[in-house]
Amino acid sequence: MANAATKRPVRVAQRPGQAATGAKQGSLPFRPQHGGRRPGAGRKPKGPQAGVSHAPRAPLAARFPAHVTAKLREHLPALRRKD
């Protein structure tokens, strides 16, 4: 094996007419854009009544159950515990 001090850097073969200055970053034909709203972006609506109505719901009668989420204070026990 050769000593590390005697090793020479390996030369890379170049194509004819290629400059020895190294590679340069190429440019792409895109507009500078960093996300955000773009024309044509997003899911396309499907069906005759696509999307969600933002009208308020009709009031529920007391006999119909409703799903309720409640947050208790820290010192109260959990509601799901039997004891």
DSSP file (Angstrom, degrees, kcal/mol; ACC not computed):
  #  RESIDUE AA STRUCTURE BP1 BP2  ACC     N-H-->O    O-->H-N    N-H-->O    O-->H-N    TCO  KAPPA ALPHA  PHI   PSI    X-CA   Y-CA   Z-CA
    1    1 A M              0   0    0      0, 0.0     2,-0.2     0, 0.0     0, 0.0   0.000 360.0 360.0 360.0 149.7    0.0    0.0    0.0
    2    2 A A        -     0   0    0      1,-0.1     2,-0.1     2,-0.0     5,-0.1  -0.543 360.0-103.2 -85.0 151.7    1.1    3.5   -0.7
    3    3 A N    >>  -     0   0    0     -2,-0.2     3,-1.2     1,-0.1     4,-0.6  -0.467  25.8-124.2 -70.6 143.4    1.7    6.0    2.1
    4    4 A A  G >4 S+     0   0    0      1,-0.3     3,-0.6     2,-0.2    -1,-0.1   0.791 110.5  58.9 -60.5 -28.6   -1.1    8.6    2.7
    5    5 A A  G 34 S+     0   0    0      1,-0.2    -1,-0.3     3,-0.0    -2,-0.0   0.748 105.0  49.2 -73.5 -22.8    1.5   11.4    2.2
    6    6 A T  G <4 S+     0   0    0     -3,-1.2    -1,-0.2     2,-0.1    -2,-0.2   0.506  85.1 110.6 -95.3  -4.1    2.4   10.2   -1.3
    7    7 A K    <<  -     0   0    0     -3,-0.6     3,-0.0    -4,-0.6    -3,-0.0  -0.444  54.6-151.6 -72.8 143.8   -1.2    9.9   -2.6
    8    8 A R        -     0   0    0     -2,-0.1     2,-0.1     1,-0.0    -2,-0.1  -0.824  27.2 -95.5-110.5 153.0   -2.3   12.3   -5.3
    9    9 A P        -     0   0    0      0, 0.0     2,-0.4     0, 0.0    -1,-0.0  -0.394  43.2-112.4 -66.5 146.3   -5.9   13.5   -5.9
   10   10 A V        -     0   0    0     -2,-0.1     2,-0.3     1,-0.0    -3,-0.0  -0.639  27.0-135.8 -82.1 131.8   -7.7   11.6   -8.6
   11   11 A R        -     0   0    0     -2,-0.4     2,-0.5    -3,-0.0    -1,-0.0  -0.695  11.6-137.9 -88.2 140.1   -8.5   13.6  -11.7
   12   12 A V        -     0   0    0     -2,-0.3     2,-0.1     1,-0.0    -1,-0.0  -0.837  23.5-115.9 -98.2 131.9  -11.9   13.3  -13.2
   13   13 A A        -     0   0    0     -2,-0.5     2,-0.3     1,-0.0    -1,-0.0  -0.416  31.2-148.3 -67.0 138.9  -12.1   13.0  -17.0
   14   14 A Q        -     0   0    0     -2,-0.1     3,-0.1     4,-0.1     6,-0.1  -0.769  15.3-111.2-108.1 153.8  -13.9   15.9  -18.6
   15   15 A R    >   -     0   0    0     -2,-0.3     3,-1.9     1,-0.1     2,-0.1  -0.442  50.7 -84.4 -73.9 155.4  -15.9   16.0  -21.7
   16   16 A P  T 3  S+     0   0    0      0, 0.0    -1,-0.1     0, 0.0     3,-0.1  -0.433 117.1  15.8 -62.2 132.7  -14.5   17.9  -24.7
   17   17 A G  T 3  S+     0   0    0      1,-0.3     2,-0.4    -2,-0.1    -2,-0.0   0.370  92.3 133.3  85.4  -3.0  -15.3   21.6  -24.4
   18   18 A Q    <   -     0   0    0     -3,-1.9    -1,-0.3     1,-0.1     2,-0.1  -0.655  57.7-122.1 -83.4 133.0  -16.3   21.3  -20.7
   19   19 A A    >   -     0   0    0     -2,-0.4     3,-0.6     1,-0.1    -4,-0.1  -0.392   6.7-136.8 -72.2 150.4  -14.7   24.0  -18.6
   20   20 A A  T 3  S+     0   0    0      1,-0.2    -1,-0.1    -2,-0.1     3,-0.1   0.303  84.0  94.4 -88.8   9.3  -12.6   23.0  -15.6
   21   21 A T  T 3  S-     0   0    0      1,-0.2    -1,-0.2     3,-0.0     2,-0.1   0.666  92.0-113.9 -78.1 -15.1  -14.2   25.6  -13.3
   22   22 A G    <   -     0   0    0     -3,-0.6    -1,-0.2     2,-0.0     2,-0.1  -0.416  43.3 -42.3 108.4 173.9  -16.8   23.1  -12.0
   23   23 A A        -     0   0    0     -2,-0.1     2,-0.3    -3,-0.1    -3,-0.0  -0.439  50.0-153.7 -79.4 151.0  -20.5   22.7  -12.1
   24   24 A K        -     0   0    0     -2,-0.1     2,-0.3     0, 0.0    -2,-0.0  -0.915  27.3 -98.6-123.1 152.7  -22.9   25.6  -11.7
   25   25 A Q        -     0   0    0     -2,-0.3     2,-0.1     1,-0.1     0, 0.0  -0.525  39.5-140.5 -69.6 126.3  -26.5   25.7  -10.5
   26   26 A G        -     0   0    0     -2,-0.3     2,-0.3     1,-0.0    -1,-0.1  -0.467  12.9-123.8 -82.9 160.4  -28.9   25.7  -13.4
   27   27 A S        -     0   0    0     -2,-0.1    -1,-0.0     2,-0.0     0, 0.0  -0.808  16.0-144.4-106.2 149.4  -32.1   27.8  -13.3
   28   28 A L        -     0   0    0     -2,-0.3     2,-1.4     2,-0.1     0, 0.0  -0.814  24.1-115.7-110.1 151.9  -35.6   26.5  -13.8
   29   29 A P  S    S+     0   0    0      0, 0.0     2,-0.3     0, 0.0    -2,-0.0  -0.179  73.1 122.1 -82.5  47.4  -38.4   28.4  -15.6
   30   30 A F        -     0   0    0     -2,-1.4    -2,-0.1     3,-0.0     3,-0.0  -0.807  65.2-115.9-107.6 149.0  -40.6   28.7  -12.5
   31   31 A R        -     0   0    0     -2,-0.3     2,-0.6     1,-0.1    -1,-0.0  -0.548  42.7 -98.4 -74.0 146.8  -41.9   31.9  -10.9
   32   32 A P        +     0   0    0      0, 0.0     2,-0.4     0, 0.0    -1,-0.1  -0.568  63.9 153.7 -68.5 115.0  -40.6   32.5   -7.4
   33   33 A Q        -     0   0    0     -2,-0.6     2,-0.2     3,-0.0     3,-0.1  -0.992  33.8-165.3-147.9 133.9  -43.4   31.2   -5.2
   34   34 A H        -     0   0    0      1,-0.4     2,-0.1    -2,-0.4     0, 0.0  -0.493  57.6 -79.0-120.7  61.6  -43.3   29.8   -1.7
   35   35 A G  S    S+     0   0    0     -2,-0.2    -1,-0.4     1,-0.1     2,-0.1  -0.303  76.8 113.2  80.5-164.7  -46.7   28.1   -1.2
   36   36 A G  S    S-     0   0    0     -3,-0.1     2,-0.2    -2,-0.1    -1,-0.1  -0.383  74.9 -13.7  92.4-172.4  -49.9   29.8   -0.5
   37   37 A R        +     0   0    0     -2,-0.1    -2,-0.0     3,-0.0     0, 0.0  -0.448  65.2 177.2 -70.0 131.1  -53.1   30.2   -2.6
   38   38 A R    >   -     0   0    0     -2,-0.2     3,-1.7     0, 0.0     2,-0.2  -0.969  37.9 -95.2-132.7 149.1  -52.7   29.3   -6.2
   39   39 A P  T 3  S+     0   0    0      0, 0.0     3,-0.1     0, 0.0     0, 0.0  -0.445 110.7  14.0 -64.5 132.5  -55.2   29.2   -9.0
   40   40 A G  T 3  S+     0   0    0      1,-0.3     2,-0.1    -2,-0.2     4,-0.0   0.483  95.1 135.4  84.1   2.3  -56.5   25.6   -9.5
   41   41 A A    <   +     0   0    0     -3,-1.7    -1,-0.3     2,-0.0     2,-0.1  -0.484  41.0  36.2 -84.3 156.2  -55.2   24.3   -6.2
   42   42 A G  S    S-     0   0    0     -2,-0.1     2,-0.1    -3,-0.1     0, 0.0  -0.156  98.1 -39.8  97.7 170.5  -57.2   22.2   -3.8
   43   43 A R        -     0   0    0      1,-0.1    -3,-0.0    -2,-0.1    -2,-0.0  -0.449  59.7-124.2 -70.4 140.8  -59.8   19.4   -4.1
   44   44 A K        -     0   0    0     -2,-0.1    -1,-0.1     1,-0.1     2,-0.1  -0.692  28.6-107.8 -87.1 138.0  -62.3   19.9   -6.8
   45   45 A P        -     0   0    0      0, 0.0     2,-0.4     0, 0.0    -1,-0.1  -0.383  35.3-161.1 -65.5 140.8  -66.0   19.8   -5.8
   46   46 A K        +     0   0    0     -2,-0.1     5,-0.2     3,-0.1     3,-0.1  -0.964  46.0  18.5-124.0 140.5  -67.9   16.7   -6.9
   47   47 A G  S >  S-     0   0    0     -2,-0.4     3,-0.7     1,-0.1     0, 0.0  -0.100  94.6 -68.7  92.5 169.9  -71.7   16.3   -7.2
   48   48 A P  T 3  S+     0   0    0      0, 0.0     2,-0.3     0, 0.0    -1,-0.1   0.857 130.5  33.4 -69.6 -34.9  -74.6   18.7   -7.5
   49   49 A Q  T 3  S+     0   0    0     -3,-0.1     2,-0.1     2,-0.0    -2,-0.1  -0.550  83.5 172.8-118.6  66.3  -74.3   20.0   -3.9
   50   50 A A    <   +     0   0    0     -3,-0.7     2,-0.1    -2,-0.3    -3,-0.1  -0.422  43.3  28.1 -74.4 149.0  -70.6   19.9   -3.3
   51   51 A G  S    S-     0   0    0     -5,-0.2     2,-0.4    -2,-0.1    -2,-0.0  -0.327  93.0 -65.9  94.8-178.9  -69.2   21.5   -0.2
   52   52 A V        -     0   0    0     -2,-0.1     2,-0.3     2,-0.0    -2,-0.1  -0.909  41.3-121.9-114.6 135.0  -70.6   22.0    3.2
   53   53 A S        -     0   0    0     -2,-0.4    -2,-0.0     1,-0.1     0, 0.0  -0.563  13.7-159.2 -73.3 137.0  -73.5   24.3    4.1
   54   54 A H        +     0   0    0     -2,-0.3    -1,-0.1     2,-0.0     3,-0.1   0.177  51.4 122.7-102.1  16.3  -72.6   27.0    6.6
   55   55 A A  S    S-     0   0    0      1,-0.1    -2,-0.0     0, 0.0     2,-0.0  -0.485  72.9 -98.3 -74.0 148.4  -76.2   27.6    7.6
   56   56 A P        -     0   0    0      0, 0.0    -1,-0.1     0, 0.0     2,-0.1  -0.352  42.3-107.9 -67.1 149.4  -77.0   27.1   11.3
   57   57 A R        -     0   0    0      1,-0.1     3,-0.1    -3,-0.1    -3,-0.0  -0.343  34.6 -99.0 -74.0 156.9  -78.6   23.8   12.3
   58   58 A A        -     0   0    0      1,-0.1    -1,-0.1    -2,-0.1     2,-0.0  -0.492  50.3 -95.8 -70.5 145.7  -82.2   23.5   13.4
   59   59 A P        -     0   0    0      0, 0.0     2,-0.3     0, 0.0    -1,-0.1  -0.345  38.4-125.5 -65.3 145.2  -82.6   23.4   17.1
   60   60 A L        -     0   0    0     -3,-0.1     2,-0.1     1,-0.1     6,-0.0  -0.682  18.4-120.0 -91.1 142.8  -82.9   19.9   18.7
   61   61 A A    >   -     0   0    0     -2,-0.3     3,-1.6     1,-0.1    -1,-0.1  -0.440  29.0-110.9 -73.8 157.6  -85.8   19.0   20.9
   62   62 A A  T 3  S+     0   0    0      1,-0.3    -1,-0.1    -2,-0.1    -2,-0.0   0.734 114.0  64.7 -64.1 -23.3  -85.0   17.9   24.5
   63   63 A R  T 3  S+     0   0    0      2,-0.1    -1,-0.3     0, 0.0    -3,-0.0   0.624  87.3  82.4 -78.2 -11.1  -85.9   14.3   23.8
   64   64 A F  S <  S-     0   0    0     -3,-1.6     2,-0.1     1,-0.0    -4,-0.0  -0.808  82.6-125.9 -95.0 130.6  -83.1   13.9   21.3
   65   65 A P        -     0   0    0      0, 0.0     2,-0.3     0, 0.0    -2,-0.1  -0.388  24.1-163.3 -72.3 152.5  -79.6   13.2   22.7
   66   66 A A        -     0   0    0     -2,-0.1     2,-0.5    -6,-0.0     0, 0.0  -0.977  24.2-112.1-133.0 147.7  -76.7   15.4   21.7
   67   67 A H        -     0   0    0     -2,-0.3     2,-0.4     2,-0.0     0, 0.0  -0.689  38.8-173.5 -81.7 126.6  -72.9   14.8   22.0
   68   68 A V        -     0   0    0     -2,-0.5     2,-0.5     2,-0.0    -2,-0.0  -0.969  15.4-157.3-125.7 136.8  -71.4   17.1   24.6
   69   69 A T        -     0   0    0     -2,-0.4     2,-0.4     2,-0.0    -2,-0.0  -0.962  17.4-178.7-111.7 126.6  -67.8   17.6   25.5
   70   70 A A        -     0   0    0     -2,-0.5     2,-0.5     2,-0.0    -2,-0.0  -0.968  18.3-149.0-127.4 142.7  -67.1   19.0   29.0
   71   71 A K        -     0   0    0     -2,-0.4     2,-0.2     0, 0.0    -2,-0.0  -0.950  19.0-152.6-111.2 125.1  -63.8   19.8   30.7
   72   72 A L        -     0   0    0     -2,-0.5     2,-0.0     1,-0.1     6,-0.0  -0.503  23.8 -96.9 -93.6 162.4  -63.7   19.4   34.4
   73   73 A R    >   -     0   0    0     -2,-0.2     3,-1.1     1,-0.1    -1,-0.1  -0.337  39.3-107.3 -71.8 162.4  -61.5   21.3   36.9
   74   74 A E  T 3  S+     0   0    0      1,-0.2    -1,-0.1    -2,-0.0    -2,-0.1   0.842 113.9  52.7 -63.5 -37.1  -58.3   19.6   38.1
   75   75 A H  T 3  S+     0   0    0      2,-0.0    -1,-0.2     0, 0.0    -2,-0.0   0.568  89.7  93.9 -82.1  -6.7  -59.5   18.6   41.6
   76   76 A L  S <  S-     0   0    0     -3,-1.1     3,-0.1     1,-0.1    -4,-0.1  -0.576  79.7-113.3 -84.9 147.6  -62.7   16.8   40.5
   77   77 A P        -     0   0    0      0, 0.0    -1,-0.1     0, 0.0     2,-0.1  -0.341  42.4 -86.1 -73.8 161.9  -62.7   13.0   39.9
   78   78 A A    >   -     0   0    0      1,-0.1     3,-0.8    -2,-0.0     0, 0.0  -0.399  30.5-134.3 -66.2 143.3  -63.2   11.6   36.4
   79   79 A L  T 3  S+     0   0    0      1,-0.2    -1,-0.1    -3,-0.1     0, 0.0   0.729 100.6  61.0 -73.0 -22.2  -66.8   11.1   35.5
   80   80 A R  T 3  S+     0   0    0      2,-0.0     2,-0.2     0, 0.0    -1,-0.2   0.571  81.5 100.7 -82.8  -9.1  -66.3    7.6   34.1
   81   81 A R    <   -     0   0    0     -3,-0.8     0, 0.0     1,-0.1     0, 0.0  -0.572  63.1-150.8 -79.5 140.1  -65.1    6.2   37.4
   82   82 A K              0   0    0     -2,-0.2    -1,-0.1     1,-0.2    -3,-0.0   0.734 360.0 360.0 -82.9 -24.1  -67.7    4.2   39.4
   83   83 A D              0   0    0      0, 0.0    -1,-0.2     0, 0.0    -2,-0.0   0.461 360.0 360.0 -89.3 360.0  -66.4    5.0   42.9
